Amino acid sequence: MTQRLPLTRVARLALAASVAACAPSEQFDVLVRGGTVIDGTGSPAVQADLGIRGDEIATVGDLSGAEATIVVDATGLTVAPGFIDMHSHSDRTLLVDGRALSKVHQGVTTELVGESGSVAPVLGDRGDDVEWTTFAEYFERIEQSGISVNLMTTVASGTLRGGVVGYDDVPATPEQLAAMKAHVRQAMEDGAWGVSSGLIYVPDRFSRT
């Protein structure tokens, strides 16, 4: 049986098909094709493309019809969020070479520094040739220098004890404890993420719990 369609409906269908055929493909700044995507949530790995606009992942899926300024063939490679180095000592080396190539080439995009010893606060005569005494001043120096990774830092209890109490095996006085607490408070206000310790090292090993 032959079905007859009204001319207006035929025209609408033809117009829709024409628009679909002429519709521009999705455009991205960077297109990562054919990689095995592990998203970090615990979900199974999937074969997918990533479309990136600016500094954000705009789309994940089948982007075979998309275009981009830069196209990366990730066939046979794993695509994953940047790794976090939870125990780094790049506090000062990032000021020497902010590209952090040794980390970036391993997929590390975030570093946590200040482990067992921190670059601030600078207390007493440490003999350091530095341009800061507080974390606020250190972060300002980092911003001026420019780095390729995200940076977090802790304030080290050993740095505080060494600057306030010294390096002898003696208990901290109430006044010294109060001073160290004040330094921690200031460090956190300046942007430190927490307090670290290295209880096998001097002077941390002399701390009482």
C-alpha positions as CSV (number, residue, x, y, z in Angstrom):
1,M,0.0,0.0,0.0
2,T,1.4,3.4,-1.0
3,Q,1.2,6.1,1.6
4,R,0.8,9.6,0.3
5,L,2.4,12.5,2.3
6,P,1.1,16.1,2.1
7,L,3.4,18.3,0.2
8,T,4.0,20.6,3.2
9,R,5.2,17.6,5.3
10,V,7.5,16.5,2.6
11,A,8.9,20.0,2.4
12,R,9.5,20.1,6.2
13,L,11.2,16.7,6.2
14,A,13.5,17.8,3.3
15,L,14.3,21.0,5.1
16,A,15.2,19.2,8.3
17,A,17.5,16.8,6.4
18,S,19.1,19.7,4.7
19,V,19.8,21.6,8.0
20,A,21.2,18.4,9.6
21,A,23.5,17.9,6.7
22,C,24.7,21.4,6.8
23,A,24.9,21.7,10.6
24,P,28.5,22.6,11.7
25,S,30.4,19.9,13.6
26,E,31.3,20.4,17.2
27,Q,34.4,22.6,17.6
28,F,36.9,22.2,20.4
29,D,40.3,23.7,21.2
30,V,41.8,20.3,21.8
31,L,40.4,16.9,20.9
32,V,41.9,13.7,22.4
33,R,40.8,10.8,20.3
34,G,40.6,7.0,20.9
35,G,42.1,6.8,24.4
36,T,41.1,4.5,27.3
37,V,39.5,6.9,29.7
38,I,39.8,6.3,33.5
39,D,37.9,9.1,35.2
40,G,39.1,8.5,38.8
41,T,35.6,7.7,40.2
42,G,36.1,3.9,40.3
43,S,34.0,3.4,37.1
44,P,35.3,0.9,34.5
45,A,37.6,2.2,31.9
46,V,35.9,3.2,28.6
47,Q,37.1,3.9,25.1
48,A,36.2,7.5,24.4
49,D,37.2,10.9,23.0
50,L,37.6,14.1,25.0
51,G,36.7,17.5,23.7
52,I,38.4,20.4,25.6
53,R,37.5,24.1,25.4
54,G,39.7,26.5,27.3
55,D,40.8,24.8,30.5
56,E,37.7,22.5,30.8
57,I,36.7,19.1,29.5
58,A,33.5,20.0,27.6
59,T,32.5,16.5,26.3
60,V,33.4,12.9,26.8
61,G,32.1,10.3,24.3
62,D,32.1,9.6,20.6
63,L,33.3,12.7,18.9
64,S,34.2,11.2,15.6
65,G,32.5,14.1,13.8
66,A,34.1,16.8,15.8
67,E,36.9,19.2,14.9
68,A,39.6,20.9,16.9
69,T,42.6,23.2,16.6
70,I,44.8,20.5,18.2
71,V,44.0,16.8,17.7
72,V,45.8,14.2,19.9
73,D,45.8,10.6,18.9
74,A,45.6,8.7,22.2
75,T,45.1,5.3,20.6
76,G,46.7,2.7,22.9
77,L,47.1,5.2,25.7
78,T,45.3,5.9,29.0
79,V,43.6,9.2,29.6
80,A,43.1,10.0,33.3
81,P,42.9,13.0,35.6
82,G,46.2,14.4,36.8
83,F,48.0,12.5,39.5
84,I,48.6,14.0,43.0
85,D,52.1,13.6,44.5
86,M,51.2,13.5,48.2
87,H,54.8,13.6,49.4
88,S,56.9,16.1,47.4
89,H,60.0,18.2,48.3
90,S,59.7,20.6,45.3
91,D,59.2,23.7,47.6
92,R,62.3,25.4,46.3
93,T,63.0,23.6,43.1
94,L,59.8,25.0,41.6
95,L,61.3,28.4,42.0
96,V,64.4,27.2,40.0
97,D,62.3,25.6,37.2
98,G,58.6,26.0,37.4
99,R,57.9,23.7,34.5
100,A,58.3,20.7,36.8
101,L,59.0,18.5,33.9
102,S,60.0,15.5,36.0
103,K,56.5,15.5,37.5
104,V,54.5,16.5,34.5
105,H,56.0,13.8,32.3
106,Q,54.7,11.2,34.9
107,G,51.2,12.7,34.8
108,V,51.6,14.6,38.1
109,T,49.7,17.9,38.1
110,T,49.4,18.6,41.8
111,E,52.1,18.5,44.4
112,L,51.8,18.5,48.2
113,V,55.0,20.0,49.8
114,G,56.1,20.8,53.3
115,E,56.6,17.2,54.4
116,S,58.9,16.9,57.4
117,G,60.0,20.4,56.9
118,S,58.4,23.5,55.4
119,V,59.8,26.6,53.7
120,A,57.8,28.8,56.1
121,P,57.6,30.3,58.6
122,V,61.2,31.3,58.7
123,L,62.0,31.7,62.4
124,G,65.2,32.8,64.0
125,D,68.6,32.5,62.2
126,R,68.2,29.4,59.9
127,G,71.0,30.6,57.6
128,D,68.6,30.5,54.6
129,D,69.0,32.8,51.7
130,V,65.3,33.3,51.1
131,E,63.0,36.1,50.0
132,W,60.2,35.3,52.4
133,T,59.4,34.6,56.1
134,T,55.8,33.7,55.9
135,F,53.7,31.4,53.6
136,A,51.9,34.4,52.2
137,E,55.2,35.8,51.0
138,Y,56.3,32.4,49.7
139,F,53.1,32.0,47.7
140,E,53.5,35.5,46.3
141,R,57.0,34.5,45.2
142,I,55.6,31.3,43.5
143,E,52.9,33.4,41.7
144,Q,55.6,35.8,40.4
145,S,57.8,32.9,39.2
146,G,55.0,30.9,37.6
147,I,54.7,27.1,37.9
148,S,53.0,24.4,35.7
149,V,51.5,22.4,38.5
150,N,49.0,22.9,41.3
151,L,50.7,23.4,44.6
152,M,49.6,22.7,48.2
153,T,51.7,22.9,51.3
154,T,51.6,22.0,54.9
155,V,53.4,23.7,57.8
156,A,55.9,21.3,59.4
157,S,55.9,20.8,63.1
158,G,59.7,20.3,63.0
159,T,60.2,23.7,61.4
160,L,58.1,25.3,64.2
161,R,59.8,23.4,67.0
162,G,63.3,24.1,65.6
163,G,62.5,27.8,65.3
164,V,60.7,28.2,68.7
165,V,62.2,25.6,71.0
166,G,65.4,24.7,69.3
167,Y,67.1,21.3,68.5
168,D,67.7,20.0,72.0
169,D,65.8,17.2,73.7
170,V,63.8,19.4,76.0
171,P,60.0,19.9,76.5
172,A,58.3,23.0,75.1
173,T,57.2,25.5,77.7
174,P,53.5,26.6,77.7
175,E,54.7,29.9,76.2
176,Q,56.5,28.1,73.4
177,L,53.5,25.9,72.7
178,A,51.3,29.0,72.5
179,A,53.8,30.6,70.1
180,M,53.9,27.5,67.8
181,K,50.0,27.4,67.8
182,A,50.0,31.0,66.7
183,H,52.4,30.2,63.9
184,V,50.2,27.3,62.8
185,R,47.1,29.6,62.8
186,Q,48.9,32.2,60.7
187,A,50.2,29.6,58.3
188,M,46.6,28.2,57.8
189,E,45.3,31.7,57.2
190,D,48.1,32.2,54.6
191,G,47.0,29.1,52.7
192,A,48.7,26.0,54.3
193,W,46.5,22.9,54.1
194,G,47.5,21.3,57.4
195,V,50.4,20.3,59.7
196,S,53.0,17.7,58.8
197,S,55.5,15.9,61.1
198,G,58.5,13.7,60.8
199,L,58.8,12.0,64.1
200,I,62.0,10.1,63.3
201,Y,63.8,13.4,62.6
202,V,65.3,16.0,65.0
203,P,63.7,18.0,66.5
204,D,60.3,16.3,65.9
205,R,61.6,13.2,67.7
206,F,61.9,15.2,70.9
207,S,58.2,16.2,70.8
208,R,55.8,14.8,73.5
209,T,52.4,13.4,72.5
